[in-house]
Structure formats: structure tokens, C-alpha cells
Amino acid sequence: MPAENLLLDPEMRSKLWTRVIETIENYTSNIASQRVTPELEPRKIRSLLAACDFERPMDPLEAVDFIARGLQQYQTHAPHPRYYGLFNPAPSTMGIAADALVAAFNPQMAAWSHSPLAVEIEQHLIRCFGAWFGYDTKQTDGTFASGGAEANHTALLTALTDAFPDYPVRGVRALEGQPVFYASSESHHSFLKAARVSGIGIDAVRRIEVDDKLRMNPQALEAAIARDRAAGMLPFLVVATAGTTNAGVVDPLADLARIAARERLWYHVDAAWGGAAVLVPELRPLLDGIASADSITFDAHKWLNVPMGAGVYLTRHLEILHRTFRTQTAYMPREALGLDVIDPHLHSLQWSRRFTGLKVFLSLLVAGRAGYEHAIRRQTALGHLLRDQLRKSGWSIDNDTPLPVICFSDPGGADAQAIVMRIVSSGEAWISSTQIRGRTVLRACITNYRTEPGDIQALLHSLNEARSQERSQPAATREKAVSS
């Protein structure tokens, strides 16, 4: 009986697969006509879940319908063409199909011998990505990760291992002083977490000032390294960003590469989102210098639009992952001993994990590089369209990047966060606010290959309406609305 409840009989499985497919197709076909944002009602959601009693099993079809209704109602819909958000993807159809196949076949990715095709597909992708960024494919290594945060954490650990060879065994006790590394004040906060959990502490992070275009200032970096060396600190890593989360800015990669090389520091480029610009010839010069990086973070679940999450860590040092993560075990499979292969558990923070690379592989296999080039070029053009329309409507643009991240504000003083709340609560779109040079501004990013010029016009209309309403409110009312 328990096995039957877990497997279900063939007739029920057939009905279940049909219902799942119908649910996915209905969502994909109709999402553009739905609200982008949910009601934020914790009590309603908890009340809904309170009716789920694990002592009384539910019919499989009812269970699918239950979760589909719930996700439809209580989710910010990143696949919606009016989601102008934080690099969350509208998933490719082949990516969805791949994740379903992975769930069914359930390959174990810790040992090569258990899933040789899956491991080789991921290694093939890593070599392809390395080539895109200018690496020699014969000198490219890497690993798939849960996302950019894990890939950045991996970069920190490999940099520590390269600078302090005893670190993997003795930890921070192997260090003769305080290690420090450098990232811009606009860099991703995952490096703070990585510093904390790696044992070197967030005091090891030097946040380097940026120039008037929000790029890391090379002169400020050089000065910080000199100060730290004079104080007896141990510099070991420079982190550049290719497409900052806040403003879509690319640091001066070539200049920072030269500084890192001269100072003999590991050079890492966090290209989690902006790295996909390498696929578009006219955008590729933004990443000049990235081939000099010792390691690169790239997220396929951002601008390659595969389902969450598919981070990638790349390196041009073939032995560094093995030196950082190798372990000795008595229980792992040994069928592949003597073969020229890599066991992923010796190359990664993770041990058991799902076959992350298939959704990337199948999406690229069907769309091709040219398909992604077209989609990224189109989204970039929509970013230019939004900037132009905002300027014509009297908004100020607060960042400078050719990539489709637009930070903007109202010169007339309408409160940015209040405008965000008006639009998000209406369900018409999802945008956000952020801080640029100490000021709160609005932020919109075109991340969806289904976004059309009409969606840009709809967002502009919503913004202008919200600004007008906000300007017409008495100051005291505005302050109360924002604080609540």
C-alpha cells in the first residue's frame, strides 16, 4: 500500500501528467492577463494551509489543483511580461521540460559513475561558457552551483586556497595575519556572507568607492591595497562586477585585471547577470578584460532564462577546485577509478544535488546561441526605449549603463518608495526601489523575453499616474503612507 501511494497506478499517473501539463500550459498562455503581484495576507495563506491534513491524504488531482490555485494567487509572477525585477527569469519552455525530466530520472550528481551523461553535459557547458568569456577550453574548469551566491562563495574559497595553501586543512589558523579582499561598494552582498561563513569575517571585506558612473575606482583600489599591505594585512582577492544588481554597471574589468596581476591577487569577476552580454557582438566590448579573470560567476537562471536556480563557477586553473574541495571517503562509488573524469563531489561545495545543467543544455540546444543573442539584444533595446520614454515624461535617469537596468527618479520630489508601493499594490507591474549615491530611486529591469513595447508603455502610464497621485497628496499623508 505505501508503494502504491507513492508511485500511484498507471491510470492515475496518466491523469496526473495530463493535469500537470494542462496547468503549466494554462499558466504560460494566460499569465500576461493576470495580476503581477499577490495580496500580502499571511493569515489567509496560513488559513489555507491549515486545511491540509497529512493524516487525511488528498486526491492527486485535487492536490495539483490546490497548489496551482495557491501559486496563482500568492506569488509575484516573474514570468509576467510586466515584471521589471531582480533578474528573476521567465523560464524557457525547454528549461521547464528539462526540470520535469530531471525530477523523473533523478540523476545523482555526486559521482561520475552514477550519472556519466549528466556530469559530461555539465562539463561540456562549462567549457562552452569558458570559451564565450575568452578562456582556453583546455584550461577551463568549473562547477554548477545553486546560484550566484554559492558561485561567489566558491570563488572566495578558491582564492583563499590559492593564496594560503594550508587553508583547506588548517583554516584561518594557517594565516599569519588578517586576510582582506576588495570589492566595490556596489558589489553583491553575497561576498559579505561568504566572508562570514568562511571564517575570515566581514571585516575582511574592503568596499572600494565608485566613480561617478558607479564603477569601482581603480585608483581607490590601488590605494586600499597599499594601505593594507603597510598595515600588515594579507590581500588575496579582487572582485569586479559585470552588471551590478543595483544599477547594471560594469566595472573597468581590464584595469582591475592589471592591478590584480601586478599585486599577485586572485581576480574574480561576478558576471552573474551581465555575463550574458558576451553573446551580443555590440555588447561584448563591455566585458573586455574578463578573460584575464582567475574565476567567473555566471548565472544561467538570469539572462539565459532557465528555471531557478542555475549558477556556474568558472576558472582557468584546472587544479584549484580539487585542491579546495577534495575529501577522502570510504563509501563513495569507485567504478570510475582510472578514468579521465571528474567526480563532482570533489569539485564543489555541494555533495548530492540535482542535474542543474540539463535545463541550460536543452534551452541552448533548441534556441541556439543566435536565439539568445536575439532575445538579449531585444531586451536591451526595450531598456533604451524605457529610458527615452521616461526622459520625455519628465523623469530623471540616475544610472549610466547600456544594459536594461534603469534607475530613475522624479525631479519634482515625488517619493520613490511611495510610487513603488502604489504600482506593486495595484498588481499592474512589479518594480522596486534602491539606493543610488544615498538617494532612494526607482528601479526597473527588463528581464523577460516576452516583454513587448506595449508593456513598456503600460509601465510608463502606471508610473506617471502614480507620480501624479503622489504629488497631489498633502505632505503629512505621504509620510504616513510611506511609513506604513
C-alpha positions, -999 to +999 in steps of 0.1 A: +000+000+000+027+026+008+044+020-025+012+024-044+005+057-026+040+069-037+040+056-072+003+057-080-012+033-105-008+038-143-043+052-148-039+078-121-004+087-133-017+093-168-044+116-155-019+134-132+006+141-160-022+154-182-034+177-154+001+190-147+007+197-184-027+215-187-019+235-156+015+246-170+001+254-204-028+274-189-004+294-167+021+300-196-007+311-220-026+333-197-001+348-173+000+382-192-036+388-184-032+382-146-020+404-118+018+406-114+017+408-076-002+389-049-021+401-019+002+401+011-021+384+035-002+360+058-033+350+078-052+340+046-023+319+034-019+301+068-056+295+070-055+280+035-027+256+046-044+248+079-069+228+059-041+205+047-042+175+070-014+149+064-035+124+083-061+125+056-044+121+022-058+142-007-067+130-042-036+136-065-056+158-090-071+178-062-036+183-048-023+197-081-053+220-084-048+232-048-012+242-053-018+257-088-045+280-074-023+289-044+007+298-065-015+317-090-029+338-061+000+341-038+031+348-059+049+376-076+049+363-111+084+367-125+073+351-158+048+380-163+060+404-191+054+434-167+077+420-140+106+445-141+125+430-113+156+415-098+169+393-126+144+365-119+137+346-151+107+340-173+117+303-178+123+289-212+099+261-223+128+237-227+140+246-193+106+236-178+107+204-197+142+197-186+134+202-149+104+177-153+127+151-169+154+156-142+127+151-115+116+118-131+151+104-139+166+119-107+203+115-116+227+116-086+254+142-094+279+134-067+297+106-085+306+105-123+299+067-125+263+072-113+254+098-139+281+099-166+260+117-193+247+143-168+282+151-155+297+153-190+268+176-202+277+200-173+314+198-181+306+204-218+286+235-208+314+248-186+339+246-215+314+264-237+309+291-212+346+294-207+351+299-244+325+326-245+344+345-219+377+340-237+392+311-217+412+283-234+388+254-233+417+230-225+424+251-194+388+257-182+373+240-152+342+248-131+311+236-114+274+242-114+260+258-082+227+267-067+231+303-078+255+333-078+258+333-040+273+298-040+295+305-070+308+337-053+314+317-021+333+291-042+354+320-057+363+332-022+373+297-011+394+290-042+411+324-038+419+316-001+433+282-011+454+297-039+469+324-016+472+302+016+477+266+006+472+253+041+438+270+045+417+239+034+433+219+062+441+243+090+416+271+082+423+306+094+449+292+118+471+288+087+471+325+082+498+347+096+476+378+097+442+392+087+433+383+051+415+411+032+398+413-002+384+441-023+350+446-040+332+478-050+306+495-028+281+484-055+291+447-054+267+419-044+262+413-007+268+376-011+305+383-005+297+395+030+280+362+037+308+343+021+334+361+043+314+354+074+309+316+068+344+311+055+358+322+089+377+353+078+348+376+089+331+405+072+359+429+085+380+412+057+358+429+030+371+462+017+343+481+000+360+503-026+345+536-036+330+540-071+333+567-097+306+590-110+293+561-132+291+537-101+321+517-113+349+506-090+376+533-089+410+517-098+430+544-081+410+538-049+416+501-051+454+506-055+454+530-025+435+505-004+459+476-012+489+498-004+474+508+030+466+472+039+500+459+030+516+487+050+494+478+080+504+441+078+472+428+063+471+400+038+454+410+005+444+380-016+415+388-039+400+415-061+363+412-071+349+430-101+313+431-111+299+428-146+264+440-142+257+453-107+224+444-091+216+480-082+223+497-115+236+473-141+270+488-142+302+470-154+334+477-136+365+486-156+375+449-159+408+453-179+421+480-155+413+459-124+428+428-140+461+447-145+461+458-108+453+423-096+481+408-117+506+433-106+497+428-069+496+390-074+460+387-062+433+363-074+410+382-098+373+372-098+345+387-119+310+384-107+291+383-141+261+366-127+237+386-148+257+408-172+279+380-183+253+370-210+263+402-228+291+382-244+265+367-267+258+400-284+286+414-305+278+451-298+277+444-261+307+422-259+332+451-255+316+458-221+333+427-209+368+434-223+393+421-197+371+393-184+393+366-200+421+376-175+399+366-146+411+337-125+374+329-119+340+340-131+305+337-117+277+333-142+240+326-136+222+308-164+189+314-145+192+351-151+197+363-187+196+328-202+161+324-187+162+289-174+142+280-142+158+288-109+185+281-099+215+275-122+246+293-111+280+285-126+316+290-112+343+290-139+381+291-135+411+289-158+431+270-131+425+232-135+436+221-101+421+247-078+387+232-072+402+198-064+427+215-040+398+234-024+372+206-020+388+172-022+379+148+005+386+111+014+356+088+018+352+050+022+316+049+009+316+068-024+314+047-057+348+038-072+337+024-106+353+054-124+388+050-108+414+052-135+392+071-160+399+106-171+368+120-154+358+143-125+337+133-096+316+164-088+316+159-051+354+165-051+349+197-071+321+216-053+306+228-020+277+205-027+275+167-024+242+153-036+224+176-059+200+176-089+211+178-125+212+215-128+228+217-162+201+200-183+177+230-184+206+250-197+217+224-222+183+218-237+175+255-238+207+263-257+203+232-279+169+243-291+172+282-291+209+282-302+233+309-294+217+330-321+183+327-304+198+341-271+216+368-290+183+380-305+165+379-271+192+398-252+195+424-280+158+429-280+156+433-242+184+458-243+166+478-270+135+478-247+157+492-220+167+521-243+130+526-251+121+529-215+149+554-208+138+575-237+102+575-227+109+582-191+130+613-201+103+625-223+078+622-194+100+643-171+118+616-151+155+618-143+177+588-152+201+581-123+224+554-137+246+551-168+247+517-185+238+503-219+223+472-202+185+472-195+186+483-158+170+517-154+172+537-122+152+569-122+135+595-100+111+624-101+128+658-102+096+672-087+102+653-055+075+626-056+086+599-031+101+569-049+091+542-024+056+555-023+053+553-061+067+517-059+041+508-034+013+522-055+023+502-086+030+470-068-002+470-048-022+477-080-009+444-095-002+462-128+036+456-126+065+449-103+093+474-099+115+482-069+134+509-052+171+511-044+198+535-032+220+554-056+245+578-041+225+578-009+192+587-026+162+564-030+153+559-066+130+537-086+145+507-105+131+488-135+149+460-153+138+442-185+144+406-177+117+389-197+120+378-233+082+381-235+081+418-227+068+439-256+069+477-263+032+478-252+043+466-218+068+494-216+041+519-224+018+503-198+045+507-172+051+543-182+014+551-178+013+535-144+044+555-133+030+588-145-003+581-128+013+571-095+036+602-097+006+625-102-013+609-073+017+612-051+024+648-059-012+657-052-012+642-017-005+665+013+030+660+027+017+646+060-004+620+042+025+610+020+048+605+051+021+583+068+016+562+037+053+556+033+059+547+069+030+522+069 
